[in-house]
Amino acid sequence: MSSQHVTAPDYFVPGPSKWPVLTGASLLLTMVGASAWVNDLAWGPYANIAGILCVLVILYNWFGESIAESEGGLYSKRIDISYRWSMSWFIFSEVMFFAAFFGALFYARAITLPWLGDLDHKVLWPDFNAVWGSVGPAGVVESFKTMGPFPIPTINTALLLTSGATLTIAHHALKENKRTQTAIWLFATILLGVTFMGFQVFEYMHAYSELNLKLTSGIYGSTFFMLTGFHGFHVTMGAIMLSVVLYRVLKGHFTPEHHFAFEGAAWYWHFVDVVWLGLYVVVYWL
């Protein structure tokens, strides 16, 4: 938030906005296009891409308006608190999102797999081996190799942990009004995140080409790519958020006392770090 924070009204109520309804329509177009795409309709990819582009344009303009309101001194302490609550609930929803996928992984490994391998099912599938990473009891999944923790997942863990440290250093620099140091450490955080994504792309290429591990490789493949893929998507979103914050730091938008945009993006990034630690242990080690 800007240095004009102290001159803000008691509570700012924005006027009528076109962005919510446009966002809803764009998201609807995105999902309709995606549904058509997976059903092999020719217009599906174009509708999906058009919807995504519309969402991006809307977010650019909508967030631009919010930034202008903040820099115009319209946001009081009450607005700051409402933003903090909103970001907290958003991150909580993301926690529940990943909890669903971790829950699916737990159910498959701790409940379904032993059940399929018990004595009662030996009659149906005598050759089935109830070991995680199996091709399933029906023999319809191609053979594949599982993904271990070395070297790329461990390197990525070091990258994300380091990025959490660099982001914390940037935050302390901002609170001390050291803008150059803030920008440098924030850029380092973004660079570490981009490097993480580069390694993950390489890991996926390795999985498909050398391990024959695909999204269709049974429950192991589906849970592996859903968990790591959605986490990679969140890393990408976090890097974009931090890039916007870096741009605003360079523009001089924040003060040591008022910089919730920085803090909100940092909360999100640290959340992504914590999710990766759980994913690293459960998916790659266990």
Salt bridges, closest charged atoms under 4 A:
ASP10 OD1 - ARG78 NE 3.19
GLU71 OE2 - ARG248 NH2 3.38
ASP80 OD2 - LYS77 NZ 3.87
ASP80 OD2 - ARG84 NE 2.61
GLU94 OE1 - HIS234 NE2 2.19
ASP118 OD1 - HIS121 ND1 2.68
GLU176 OE1 - LYS178 NZ 3.08
GLU210 OE1 - HIS206 ND1 3.17
GLU263 OE1 - ARG84 NH2 2.60
GLU263 OE2 - HIS171 NE2 3.68
GLU263 OE2 - HIS259 NE2 3.77
